Amino acid sequence: MKITSLSLAVIVLVLGVYGLVTDNYVAMPYLELFAGLLFLVLGLIQFHENRKVIGIFLLVVSGFSLFVSIVGLM
């Protein structure tokens, strides 16, 4: 799980830097998608460590972020 969260964080960072450097925001829905997946993995990690409140919060944020990215891709 930690390797997955680290790789998703690197992907989000690379897409964010790409958007800022090139002023090309075509990749923003993909950034939102990977950020939502990152929040999902982080929420599952928090549940595994018995931190229920922040786990629920991260899962809600993940759901919203995934919804926004799916709508943005359409």
Biopython code that builds the backbone (N, CA, C, O; Angstrom):
import numpy as np
from Bio.PDB.StructureBuilder import StructureBuilder

atoms = [
    (1, "MET", "N", (0.818, -1.201, 0.000)),
    (1, "MET", "CA", (0.000, 0.000, 0.000)),
    (1, "MET", "C", (0.865, 1.270, 0.000)),
    (1, "MET", "O", (0.535, 2.258, -0.656)),
    (2, "LYS", "N", (1.956, 1.225, 0.734)),
    (2, "LYS", "CA", (2.809, 2.411, 0.793)),
    (2, "LYS", "C", (3.507, 2.657, -0.540)),
    (2, "LYS", "O", (3.715, 3.806, -0.928)),
    (3, "ILE", "N", (3.868, 1.591, -1.238)),
    (3, "ILE", "CA", (4.495, 1.750, -2.559)),
    (3, "ILE", "C", (3.476, 2.319, -3.541)),
    (3, "ILE", "O", (3.811, 3.162, -4.373)),
    (4, "THR", "N", (2.238, 1.857, -3.441)),
    (4, "THR", "CA", (1.174, 2.365, -4.312)),
    (4, "THR", "C", (0.936, 3.852, -4.052)),
    (4, "THR", "O", (0.824, 4.640, -4.990)),
    (5, "SER", "N", (0.860, 4.229, -2.780)),
    (5, "SER", "CA", (0.632, 5.641, -2.466)),
    (5, "SER", "C", (1.807, 6.504, -2.910)),
    (5, "SER", "O", (1.607, 7.628, -3.371)),
    (6, "LEU", "N", (3.017, 5.998, -2.779)),
    (6, "LEU", "CA", (4.186, 6.756, -3.217)),
    (6, "LEU", "C", (4.197, 6.929, -4.732)),
    (6, "LEU", "O", (4.494, 8.015, -5.232)),
    (7, "SER", "N", (3.878, 5.870, -5.461)),
    (7, "SER", "CA", (3.866, 5.985, -6.922)),
    (7, "SER", "C", (2.742, 6.905, -7.396)),
    (7, "SER", "O", (2.938, 7.673, -8.338)),
    (8, "LEU", "N", (1.574, 6.843, -6.764)),
    (8, "LEU", "CA", (0.487, 7.758, -7.129)),
    (8, "LEU", "C", (0.855, 9.198, -6.801)),
    (8, "LEU", "O", (0.517, 10.109, -7.558)),
    (9, "ALA", "N", (1.542, 9.416, -5.686)),
    (9, "ALA", "CA", (1.969, 10.768, -5.325)),
    (9, "ALA", "C", (2.962, 11.314, -6.340)),
    (9, "ALA", "O", (2.912, 12.497, -6.676)),
    (10, "VAL", "N", (3.853, 10.480, -6.828)),
    (10, "VAL", "CA", (4.817, 10.922, -7.844)),
    (10, "VAL", "C", (4.093, 11.269, -9.145)),
    (10, "VAL", "O", (4.424, 12.265, -9.789)),
    (11, "ILE", "N", (3.111, 10.459, -9.533)),
    (11, "ILE", "CA", (2.343, 10.740, -10.753)),
    (11, "ILE", "C", (1.602, 12.070, -10.630)),
    (11, "ILE", "O", (1.600, 12.873, -11.564)),
    (12, "VAL", "N", (0.974, 12.300, -9.475)),
    (12, "VAL", "CA", (0.245, 13.552, -9.254)),
    (12, "VAL", "C", (1.215, 14.730, -9.287)),
    (12, "VAL", "O", (0.908, 15.772, -9.866)),
    (13, "LEU", "N", (2.367, 14.570, -8.676)),
    (13, "LEU", "CA", (3.358, 15.637, -8.671)),
    (13, "LEU", "C", (3.846, 15.949, -10.081)),
    (13, "LEU", "O", (3.960, 17.118, -10.450)),
    (14, "VAL", "N", (4.132, 14.929, -10.864)),
    (14, "VAL", "CA", (4.620, 15.127, -12.232)),
    (14, "VAL", "C", (3.552, 15.811, -13.087)),
    (14, "VAL", "O", (3.861, 16.739, -13.834)),
    (15, "LEU", "N", (2.307, 15.363, -12.984)),
    (15, "LEU", "CA", (1.238, 15.997, -13.773)),
    (15, "LEU", "C", (1.006, 17.443, -13.342)),
    (15, "LEU", "O", (0.740, 18.303, -14.182)),
    (16, "GLY", "N", (1.103, 17.715, -12.052)),
    (16, "GLY", "CA", (0.935, 19.080, -11.565)),
    (16, "GLY", "C", (2.042, 20.000, -12.033)),
    (16, "GLY", "O", (1.781, 21.126, -12.459)),
    (17, "VAL", "N", (3.267, 19.532, -11.957)),
    (17, "VAL", "CA", (4.402, 20.339, -12.418)),
    (17, "VAL", "C", (4.318, 20.551, -13.930)),
    (17, "VAL", "O", (4.615, 21.640, -14.421)),
    (18, "TYR", "N", (3.917, 19.517, -14.665)),
    (18, "TYR", "CA", (3.766, 19.653, -16.115)),
    (18, "TYR", "C", (2.739, 20.748, -16.452)),
    (18, "TYR", "O", (2.967, 21.573, -17.338)),
    (19, "GLY", "N", (1.616, 20.743, -15.737)),
    (19, "GLY", "CA", (0.593, 21.750, -15.997)),
    (19, "GLY", "C", (1.060, 23.153, -15.661)),
    (19, "GLY", "O", (0.726, 24.103, -16.369)),
    (20, "LEU", "N", (1.829, 23.295, -14.586)),
    (20, "LEU", "CA", (2.311, 24.617, -14.199)),
    (20, "LEU", "C", (3.408, 25.133, -15.122)),
    (20, "LEU", "O", (3.434, 26.320, -15.448)),
    (21, "VAL", "N", (4.298, 24.268, -15.539)),
    (21, "VAL", "CA", (5.427, 24.702, -16.365)),
    (21, "VAL", "C", (4.984, 25.039, -17.780)),
    (21, "VAL", "O", (5.434, 26.035, -18.345)),
    (22, "THR", "N", (4.111, 24.226, -18.359)),
    (22, "THR", "CA", (3.737, 24.425, -19.754)),
    (22, "THR", "C", (2.487, 25.282, -19.935)),
    (22, "THR", "O", (2.161, 25.639, -21.067)),
    (23, "ASP", "N", (1.787, 25.620, -18.878)),
    (23, "ASP", "CA", (0.500, 26.327, -18.947)),
    (23, "ASP", "C", (-0.496, 25.582, -19.828)),
    (23, "ASP", "O", (-1.381, 26.193, -20.427)),
    (24, "ASN", "N", (-0.352, 24.271, -19.905)),
    (24, "ASN", "CA", (-1.249, 23.414, -20.669)),
    (24, "ASN", "C", (-2.019, 22.565, -19.658)),
    (24, "ASN", "O", (-1.454, 21.681, -19.014)),
    (25, "TYR", "N", (-3.304, 22.845, -19.531)),
    (25, "TYR", "CA", (-4.104, 22.194, -18.498)),
    (25, "TYR", "C", (-4.976, 21.079, -19.059)),
    (25, "TYR", "O", (-6.035, 20.782, -18.507)),
    (26, "VAL", "N", (-4.545, 20.473, -20.132)),
    (26, "VAL", "CA", (-5.282, 19.359, -20.736)),
    (26, "VAL", "C", (-5.215, 18.130, -19.822)),
    (26, "VAL", "O", (-6.144, 17.323, -19.810)),
    (27, "ALA", "N", (-4.158, 17.984, -19.080)),
    (27, "ALA", "CA", (-3.954, 16.807, -18.236)),
    (27, "ALA", "C", (-4.620, 16.937, -16.869)),
    (27, "ALA", "O", (-4.467, 16.044, -16.036)),
    (28, "MET", "N", (-5.349, 18.010, -16.614)),
    (28, "MET", "CA", (-5.956, 18.204, -15.295)),
    (28, "MET", "C", (-6.970, 17.120, -14.912)),
    (28, "MET", "O", (-6.989, 16.709, -13.751)),
    (29, "PRO", "N", (-7.812, 16.639, -15.834)),
    (29, "PRO", "CA", (-8.697, 15.541, -15.420)),
    (29, "PRO", "C", (-7.926, 14.287, -14.990)),
    (29, "PRO", "O", (-8.358, 13.569, -14.089)),
    (30, "TYR", "N", (-6.798, 14.032, -15.630)),
    (30, "TYR", "CA", (-5.975, 12.896, -15.234)),
    (30, "TYR", "C", (-5.322, 13.145, -13.877)),
    (30, "TYR", "O", (-5.168, 12.225, -13.074)),
    (31, "LEU", "N", (-4.941, 14.403, -13.630)),
    (31, "LEU", "CA", (-4.409, 14.765, -12.330)),
    (31, "LEU", "C", (-5.451, 14.524, -11.250)),
    (31, "LEU", "O", (-5.132, 13.977, -10.195)),
    (32, "GLU", "N", (-6.689, 14.925, -11.500)),
    (32, "GLU", "CA", (-7.773, 14.695, -10.546)),
    (32, "GLU", "C", (-8.027, 13.201, -10.337)),
    (32, "GLU", "O", (-8.280, 12.759, -9.217)),
    (33, "LEU", "N", (-7.958, 12.436, -11.416)),
    (33, "LEU", "CA", (-8.167, 10.992, -11.312)),
    (33, "LEU", "C", (-7.112, 10.349, -10.419)),
    (33, "LEU", "O", (-7.442, 9.577, -9.519)),
    (34, "PHE", "N", (-5.857, 10.663, -10.665)),
    (34, "PHE", "CA", (-4.792, 10.074, -9.855)),
    (34, "PHE", "C", (-4.795, 10.619, -8.428)),
    (34, "PHE", "O", (-4.425, 9.904, -7.497)),
    (35, "ALA", "N", (-5.206, 11.873, -8.242)),
    (35, "ALA", "CA", (-5.327, 12.414, -6.886)),
    (35, "ALA", "C", (-6.445, 11.692, -6.133)),
    (35, "ALA", "O", (-6.306, 11.394, -4.946)),
    (36, "GLY", "N", (-7.552, 11.412, -6.823)),
    (36, "GLY", "CA", (-8.634, 10.661, -6.194)),
    (36, "GLY", "C", (-8.204, 9.257, -5.806)),
    (36, "GLY", "O", (-8.558, 8.762, -4.737)),
    (37, "LEU", "N", (-7.439, 8.622, -6.678)),
    (37, "LEU", "CA", (-6.922, 7.296, -6.352)),
    (37, "LEU", "C", (-5.941, 7.359, -5.187)),
    (37, "LEU", "O", (-5.910, 6.461, -4.345)),
    (38, "LEU", "N", (-5.141, 8.423, -5.141)),
    (38, "LEU", "CA", (-4.209, 8.605, -4.029)),
    (38, "LEU", "C", (-4.972, 8.785, -2.724)),
    (38, "LEU", "O", (-4.609, 8.188, -1.711)),
    (39, "PHE", "N", (-6.020, 9.597, -2.732)),
    (39, "PHE", "CA", (-6.823, 9.780, -1.528)),
    (39, "PHE", "C", (-7.502, 8.486, -1.106)),
    (39, "PHE", "O", (-7.647, 8.216, 0.086)),
    (40, "LEU", "N", (-7.916, 7.689, -2.081)),
    (40, "LEU", "CA", (-8.531, 6.396, -1.772)),
    (40, "LEU", "C", (-7.540, 5.475, -1.068)),
    (40, "LEU", "O", (-7.871, 4.859, -0.055)),
    (41, "VAL", "N", (-6.340, 5.385, -1.598)),
    (41, "VAL", "CA", (-5.315, 4.529, -0.984)),
    (41, "VAL", "C", (-4.935, 5.050, 0.403)),
    (41, "VAL", "O", (-4.766, 4.265, 1.336)),
    (42, "LEU", "N", (-4.802, 6.366, 0.538)),
    (42, "LEU", "CA", (-4.474, 6.931, 1.842)),
    (42, "LEU", "C", (-5.594, 6.693, 2.852)),
    (42, "LEU", "O", (-5.327, 6.438, 4.026)),
    (43, "GLY", "N", (-6.835, 6.773, 2.403)),
    (43, "GLY", "CA", (-7.958, 6.476, 3.287)),
    (43, "GLY", "C", (-7.952, 5.028, 3.743)),
    (43, "GLY", "O", (-8.234, 4.743, 4.907)),
    (44, "LEU", "N", (-7.638, 4.116, 2.845)),
    (44, "LEU", "CA", (-7.564, 2.702, 3.218)),
    (44, "LEU", "C", (-6.420, 2.446, 4.192)),
    (44, "LEU", "O", (-6.547, 1.624, 5.100)),
    (45, "ILE", "N", (-5.313, 3.142, 4.009)),
    (45, "ILE", "CA", (-4.195, 3.015, 4.948)),
    (45, "ILE", "C", (-4.608, 3.513, 6.329)),
    (45, "ILE", "O", (-4.273, 2.901, 7.343)),
    (46, "GLN", "N", (-5.333, 4.620, 6.363)),
    (46, "GLN", "CA", (-5.783, 5.152, 7.650)),
    (46, "GLN", "C", (-6.754, 4.206, 8.341)),
    (46, "GLN", "O", (-6.703, 4.052, 9.561)),
    (47, "PHE", "N", (-7.631, 3.575, 7.583)),
    (47, "PHE", "CA", (-8.531, 2.582, 8.171)),
    (47, "PHE", "C", (-7.746, 1.404, 8.722)),
    (47, "PHE", "O", (-8.079, 0.869, 9.779)),
    (48, "HIS", "N", (-6.717, 1.003, 8.014)),
    (48, "HIS", "CA", (-5.889, -0.124, 8.465)),
    (48, "HIS", "C", (-5.162, 0.214, 9.767)),
    (48, "HIS", "O", (-4.921, -0.667, 10.592)),
    (49, "GLU", "N", (-4.813, 1.488, 9.951)),
    (49, "GLU", "CA", (-4.132, 1.923, 11.161)),
    (49, "GLU", "C", (-5.114, 2.360, 12.252)),
    (49, "GLU", "O", (-4.704, 2.972, 13.238)),
    (50, "ASN", "N", (-6.399, 2.054, 12.087)),
    (50, "ASN", "CA", (-7.473, 2.353, 13.051)),
    (50, "ASN", "C", (-7.654, 3.846, 13.311)),
    (50, "ASN", "O", (-7.970, 4.248, 14.430)),
    (51, "ARG", "N", (-7.459, 4.649, 12.302)),
    (51, "ARG", "CA", (-7.783, 6.078, 12.363)),
    (51, "ARG", "C", (-9.022, 6.294, 11.502)),
    (51, "ARG", "O", (-8.934, 6.688, 10.339)),
    (52, "LYS", "N", (-10.173, 6.026, 12.103)),
    (52, "LYS", "CA", (-11.422, 5.964, 11.344)),
    (52, "LYS", "C", (-11.873, 7.327, 10.816)),
    (52, "LYS", "O", (-12.343, 7.417, 9.682)),
    (53, "VAL", "N", (-11.740, 8.377, 11.609)),
    (53, "VAL", "CA", (-12.289, 9.685, 11.222)),
    (53, "VAL", "C", (-11.571, 10.223, 9.996)),
    (53, "VAL", "O", (-12.217, 10.629, 9.029)),
    (54, "ILE", "N", (-10.249, 10.232, 10.023)),
    (54, "ILE", "CA", (-9.516, 10.740, 8.856)),
    (54, "ILE", "C", (-9.660, 9.792, 7.671)),
    (54, "ILE", "O", (-9.608, 10.227, 6.520)),
    (55, "GLY", "N", (-9.842, 8.493, 7.944)),
    (55, "GLY", "CA", (-10.075, 7.538, 6.863)),
    (55, "GLY", "C", (-11.376, 7.817, 6.139)),
    (55, "GLY", "O", (-11.430, 7.773, 4.910)),
    (56, "ILE", "N", (-12.433, 8.105, 6.900)),
    (56, "ILE", "CA", (-13.727, 8.440, 6.295)),
    (56, "ILE", "C", (-13.623, 9.739, 5.508)),
    (56, "ILE", "O", (-14.157, 9.850, 4.404)),
    (57, "PHE", "N", (-12.933, 10.719, 6.080)),
    (57, "PHE", "CA", (-12.756, 11.999, 5.388)),
    (57, "PHE", "C", (-12.028, 11.803, 4.061)),
    (57, "PHE", "O", (-12.435, 12.363, 3.043)),
    (58, "LEU", "N", (-10.962, 11.018, 4.065)),
    (58, "LEU", "CA", (-10.212, 10.790, 2.831)),
    (58, "LEU", "C", (-11.034, 10.016, 1.808)),
    (58, "LEU", "O", (-10.900, 10.251, 0.608)),
    (59, "LEU", "N", (-11.871, 9.107, 2.256)),
    (59, "LEU", "CA", (-12.725, 8.379, 1.315)),
    (59, "LEU", "C", (-13.775, 9.291, 0.691)),
    (59, "LEU", "O", (-14.096, 9.147, -0.488)),
    (60, "VAL", "N", (-14.308, 10.222, 1.464)),
    (60, "VAL", "CA", (-15.271, 11.188, 0.916)),
    (60, "VAL", "C", (-14.583, 12.106, -0.093)),
    (60, "VAL", "O", (-15.121, 12.366, -1.170)),
    (61, "VAL", "N", (-13.398, 12.594, 0.256)),
    (61, "VAL", "CA", (-12.635, 13.439, -0.669)),
    (61, "VAL", "C", (-12.288, 12.662, -1.932)),
    (61, "VAL", "O", (-12.325, 13.208, -3.034)),
    (62, "SER", "N", (-11.952, 11.385, -1.767)),
    (62, "SER", "CA", (-11.642, 10.540, -2.910)),
    (62, "SER", "C", (-12.849, 10.394, -3.828)),
    (62, "SER", "O", (-12.720, 10.498, -5.048)),
    (63, "GLY", "N", (-14.010, 10.156, -3.252)),
    (63, "GLY", "CA", (-15.220, 10.025, -4.065)),
    (63, "GLY", "C", (-15.517, 11.291, -4.846)),
    (63, "GLY", "O", (-15.871, 11.232, -6.023)),
    (64, "PHE", "N", (-15.373, 12.443, -4.189)),
    (64, "PHE", "CA", (-15.618, 13.712, -4.875)),
    (64, "PHE", "C", (-14.597, 13.937, -5.989)),
    (64, "PHE", "O", (-14.957, 14.346, -7.093)),
    (65, "SER", "N", (-13.346, 13.675, -5.702)),
    (65, "SER", "CA", (-12.294, 13.881, -6.695)),
    (65, "SER", "C", (-12.464, 12.947, -7.888)),
    (65, "SER", "O", (-12.270, 13.361, -9.030)),
    (66, "LEU", "N", (-12.819, 11.706, -7.636)),
    (66, "LEU", "CA", (-13.049, 10.769, -8.739)),
    (66, "LEU", "C", (-14.267, 11.183, -9.569)),
    (66, "LEU", "O", (-14.258, 11.051, -10.792)),
    (67, "PHE", "N", (-15.307, 11.679, -8.908)),
    (67, "PHE", "CA", (-16.487, 12.157, -9.632)),
    (67, "PHE", "C", (-16.130, 13.334, -10.530)),
    (67, "PHE", "O", (-16.541, 13.375, -11.690)),
    (68, "VAL", "N", (-15.368, 14.292, -10.005)),
    (68, "VAL", "CA", (-14.975, 15.459, -10.790)),
    (68, "VAL", "C", (-14.112, 15.035, -11.981)),
    (68, "VAL", "O", (-14.271, 15.561, -13.082)),
    (69, "SER", "N", (-13.200, 14.087, -11.761)),
    (69, "SER", "CA", (-12.335, 13.671, -12.867)),
    (69, "SER", "C", (-13.097, 12.923, -13.939)),
    (69, "SER", "O", (-12.809, 13.083, -15.125)),
    (70, "ILE", "N", (-14.065, 12.107, -13.547)),
    (70, "ILE", "CA", (-14.850, 11.375, -14.541)),
    (70, "ILE", "C", (-15.703, 12.335, -15.358)),
    (70, "ILE", "O", (-15.819, 12.189, -16.575)),
    (71, "VAL", "N", (-16.300, 13.315, -14.687)),
    (71, "VAL", "CA", (-17.083, 14.314, -15.417)),
    (71, "VAL", "C", (-16.170, 15.140, -16.322)),
    (71, "VAL", "O", (-16.567, 15.499, -17.431)),
    (72, "GLY", "N", (-14.967, 15.443, -15.874)),
    (72, "GLY", "CA", (-14.020, 16.206, -16.694)),
    (72, "GLY", "C", (-13.522, 15.443, -17.904)),
    (72, "GLY", "O", (-13.177, 16.048, -18.919)),
    (73, "LEU", "N", (-13.479, 14.130, -17.813)),
    (73, "LEU", "CA", (-13.023, 13.311, -18.949)),
    (73, "LEU", "C", (-14.103, 13.130, -20.003)),
    (73, "LEU", "O", (-13.802, 12.770, -21.141)),
    (74, "MET", "N", (-15.345, 13.372, -19.644)),
    (74, "MET", "CA", (-16.450, 13.175, -20.605)),
    (74, "MET", "C", (-16.589, 14.335, -21.544)),
    (74, "MET", "O", (-17.465, 14.328, -22.409)),
]
sb = StructureBuilder()
sb.init_structure("model")
sb.init_model(0)
sb.init_chain("A")
sb.init_seg("    ")
for serial, (resi, resn, name, xyz) in enumerate(atoms, 1):
    if name == "N":
        sb.init_residue(resn, " ", resi, " ")
    sb.init_atom(name, np.array(xyz, "f"), 0.0, 1.0, " ", f" {name:<3s}", serial, name[0])
structure = sb.get_structure()
